[in-house]
Amino acid sequence: MAGTRYRVGEHNFYNETDYLNAKKDEALIAELRKKTDFRNRKQVHELYSAMQSGKISFVSVLGREFDDEVYETYQALKQQSDEEPQGKKKGKRTKKSQERERISHASEADLEREAQKFLKRRERQRRLFIVACAVVAAVCIGYFGYYQFMASRTQSSYEALAELREKDPGTLPEIQVTVRDEAGEEEIILTVLDEYKTLYNKNRSLIGWLKIDDTNIDYPVMQSPDPDYYLTHNFNQEHDNNGSIFLDPDCDIVHRNTNLILYGHHMRSGKMFGSLDSYSSEAFYEEHKYITFDTIYEKGTYEVMYVFRSRIYNEDEIVFKYYQFIDVDSEQEFYSNMNEMAEMSLYDTGVTAVYGDKLLTLSTCDYREENGRFVVVAKRID
């Protein structure tokens, strides 16, 4: 959506939410490394079991990489133990056996002192482990509680906005917006649709409304010159990790571009574009072929054409970058872009576009790869 703004270790992140998730995982991983001896199969197995059961969980690519590391380490230690000859095991003098031998030659008083020291050391380790677990649990519970609170607040807020949209505007006066034509020479007067008058008066950054029937995608669409603002702010301009659905700042609903690109977070709660990747199923597509996207000035219906996965590429990579496809300079460029997306599409919808058609692209994160994106492209039919 925007250029690289954050970095954790070797990973780049393009929004504050992913960055904060990565920092939390980084801190948790550091704590786990301190208290786990990765040469001890039992400790590694206990850590791996805790991760598998969900007692320890992660929310970013750092966590997934650490999960792989723990699994591979455990398998290597297990294989090494299984392959070690039994005779060698019996003949090998471990540190523990050497310690027992030394203690056996000590006096009873020395033995008692050694035992007390050992017990005290184990008790300190146990207490430290309990404290560490309590701290991690408190942080996780606090984060989960905050996440649930924000999700609930967001849901209530957008339900209220939907009610305002459907409410009869009554005696609200007509709202007209004066803009320049595409050449910048003449003035054009546009009238805000009745259902968006109240919402437009609350926030002039409103540019439309997006809805997909039988899904939770039923949201106002915002636009700001700052491409990152609505990543972390809701309609009421409050800080909100759910963000908002927003239009690419380079797009223009008045002097209509070839392709309007809408972005939204892929929230695990299902909010925003959290359910957009349901389109990866052709069966889901068959039941949800049409998307409603109204601007505040006119209504619009779109038919889904392409569904694909992509990612944010480096600037020097020569490859089709869907997020740069807003306008085209020629008919040839238009059809070249159509062919690129058709080849990437997960399935063939049978829907095509011709030069001059107006398109709508919905984009969200795809956690299958770093900087991955899940994309749905539709063309306007009404």
N, C-alpha and C positions, 0 to 999 in steps of 0.2 A: 504493500500500500504506500509505503514511503521508504526513503533510504535508510541505510543502517544507522540506528541511533544508539543501540546498547550492545554490550559485549560481555559475556561471562566465559572465561577460559578460552576455548577455541571456537565458541559458538557466537554467532551474531543474532540479534533479535530486533524485530522491526516495530515492536510496540511495548509499552510499559508493562502490560499484564504478563506477557511471556517472559520479560526480563525479571520481574519480581518473582515469578514462579521459579525461574532458574536460580535466582539468588537463594531462595528458600531451600531448594534441593541441594545447592552447593554447601550451605551451612549444615544441613542434616547429614550429608555424605561425609563431610569433614569430621563430624562428631562420631559417626559410625566407624570411620577408619582409625580414630584414636583408641577406641575400646575393643577393636577386633584384631586379633593376630591372624593375618592371612596365610600363615604357615601352619596354623592349627586347624585341622579338618573339622573338629567338633565345633569350634567357634564359628567357622565359616558356614557350617551346616545350620547352626542355630540362627545366624543372620539370614541365610537364604530362606529358611522356613518362615521366619517372621515376615519377610518380604512377600513370600508366596501367599501367606494367610491374610495379608492386608494389614497386619499390625504395624508394618512400616510401609509407607507408600510415597510415591513421588508424582510430581505434576509437570515435569518438563523432560526434554530430551536428555539432560544430564542424568536424571534418575533412571531412564531407560538404559543408558550406557553403563551405569553403575550396576544395574540389575544383571546385565549381560556379563560384566566382569566378575561379579560374585558367583554366578552360575558356572562360568568357565573355570574359575579357581577351585570351586568345590569338586567339579568333575575331575580336574587334574589331580587333586589331592586324593580323591577316592581311588582313582586308577593306580596312583603311585602306591597306595597302601595295599591294594589287592594284588599287585604284582610283586611286592616284596617277599622274598623267600621266608618260610616259617623259621628255618634255622637261623637265619640272619636276625630275625626279630628277637629270637630267644637269646642270641649271643650278644646283641648290641647293648652297650651300657649307656642308658639315657641319663640325662641330668638328674632326673628324679631318683634313679637307682643309685647313682653316685652319692646323692644327698643322703639316701637312706643308709648307705654303707658307712658314710662318715659319721652319721648320728649314732649308728649302732656301736661304735667304738667310744662314744662319749660317756661321761658319767650320767647318772640318773638326773642330776641337777641340770647338767647341760641339755639333756634331752627334753626336760620339762621347759626350760627357757626357749629352746628352739621351737617346741610345739606351740607355746604361747605366742611367740613372734609370728609364726605361720598363721595361727588362727586370727590374730589381730589384723594381719595383712589381708587375709581373705575377707574379713568383716568390713574393712575399709573399702575394698574393691566392690563388695556387695552393695554398700551404702551409696557409693559413687554411682554405681550402675542404676540403682533405684532412683536417685536424684535425677540422673540424666534422662531416664525414661519418663519421669514425671514432667520434666521440662518439655521434652519433645511432645508428650501427650497434651500438655497444656497449650502449647503453640498450635498443634493440630486442631484441637477442639476449638480454640479461639478463632482460628482461621475459618474452620467449617461453620462456626456460628455466624461470623461476619459475612461469609459467603451466602449463607441461607438468608440472613437479614437483607442483604443487598438484592438477592434474587426476588424475595417476597416484595420488597419495596418497589422494585422495577416492574414486577407483574401488576401490582395495584395501580401504579402510575399509568401504565399503558392501557390498562382496562378503563381508567377514567378518561384518558384521551380518546379512546375509541367511542366512548359514550358521548363525548362532546362532538365528535365528528358526525355521529348519527342524529344528534339533537337538532331540532328545528331551529334555525338561526333567528327566527322571529323577526323582530324589527331592526336587526342589525343593518346599518347602512351598507350600501354597495362599496366594495373595496376595489379601487382601481390602481394599477401600477403603471407608471410611465417608463418606457425603455426606448433605447435607440434601435433602429433597424440594423441589419447585419453590416451595412456599409457605414453606419454611424452618422447618417445624414438626416433621416426623418425620425420623428417620435412615433412610438407605437403605444397605444393604451390597452392594457390587458386587465381583465376583470377576474378577481378571485372567485372560485366556485363557492356557492352558499355553504356547503358542508365544511369548508376549510376556513371560513371567516374567523370563527372563534379561536381556532388553533393558531392561525396566522397572527392574530392580535396578541397572542401570548408569547410567540417567538417568531420573529421575522426571518429566521433561518430555515423555516419550514419550506420545502419545495415540492412535497408530494406525499403520497401514501402507497405502501406496498402491501399486497395481500395475496396469499396462496390458500385457496379453500382447503378446509379440513386439516390445517396445520396451525402451529402457533405463530407463523409469520403473518403478522397483521399489525404493521408498525408505521408511524410517521417516518418520512425520509428527510434528512437534514443536509445542509451544505454549508461549509465554512471555507474561507480562504486558507485557513490553517488545516493541512491534511490530517493532522493528528488530533485535533480538538475533540471530535466526536468519537474517537476511539475510547475516550475515558470520561465522556460527559453525556448525560441524558437530555431529553427534550427540555426539561426545566433548568438546564445548564448547571446541574449539580454534578459533582464528581461521582462517577459510577463505573465500576469495572466492567459492567455489561456494555457500556458505551451506547451507541445508537446506530441505526442503519443510516448510511450517509452516501451522498453522491460525490464522485471524484471531483475535486475542485476545478479540473480542466474541462469538465462537461458543462453544457449550457442548455437548460430546458426551454429557453425562449428561442434562441437561434439554434435549433435542434441539431445536435451532432449525429453522425451516422450511428454511433454506439454510446449509450449511457451506461456507465459502470457504477454499480452500487456495492458497497462494502459493509460487512458486519462480522462481529466476533462469532467464532464457533464455540459457544458456551456449553460446558458439560451439562448444565441444567436444562439445555434445550432452548434457552432464550436466544434472541437475535437470530443468527443463522445457524444455531446449534442443530437444527434438523434438516438443513439444506442438503447434506450428503445422503439423505434418503433417496435422492435422485440417482444414486449409484445403482439402485435397483430398477430395472426396466419395468417391473410390475408396478412400482410406485409411480413411475413416469406415466404409465397408461392411465392411472387414476388422477393424475395432477398435471395435465398437459398445458393448462392455461394459467397465466400469471396476470394479476391486475396491478397495474402501476399508473396511478393518476398523478399528474402534476397538479399544482394548486389552480391551474388555469384550464385544464382539460382532462377528460377521462381517457384511459387507454387499456387495451387488452393485448396480451402477448402470448404467442405459442412457442413452447420450448422446442429448440432445434438441436442443440449440442450439450452434452454433459461430459466433462473431462477433468483430469487432474493435471496440474502444472506446478510451477514453483516460481519464486522470484530469482531471476538470473543476474549474474554480474553484468555490468554495463558493457564490457568488452565481448561478451558471448554473443555470437551471431546465431540467433534462434528466434522463432516466433514468440513474442511476448504479448500475451493477450491484454495485459494491463496498459499497453501503449496503443492499443487499437481503439481510438476514439473517433477520428476522422480519417478519410482516405482522399488521396489526390487524384485518383483515377479509377476507372472501372476495372482495370487489370489488377490494381492493388486490392480492391474490394474482393474479387473472386479468389485472389491468392490467399487472403486471410480466411475466407470461407473454406477453402480446401485444407488449410492448416488445421482448423478446428474440427472439420469433418474427420480427418485422419486421427485426431486425438480422442474423439468422442468414444465413450464406453459402449455405445450401441447406436444403431441407425434408427432415427425417429421417422425418417422419410420426409422430414420437413426441410425445405431449402429456402434460401433468400435470393432475391435478384437485386442488382445495383439500383439504389434508390430506396430500398427498404430501410426502415428504422429498427435498430436492435437495442436489446436490453441485456446487460450482463450482471449476474449476481456472483460475488466472489467472497470466499471465506477461507480460513486457515484449514489445512489438512495435515494432521500430525503424523502421517505415514512417513514423511521425510522432512528434513530441516528446510524451513522456509516454503513448505508445500502449500498448495492452494487447491481448493475444490471450486469448480466453476460451472455455472449454468447459463447458457446463452439462449435468448428467445427473440422472435421477431414480432413486430407490431402487426396485428391483424384488424384492429378496430380503434 
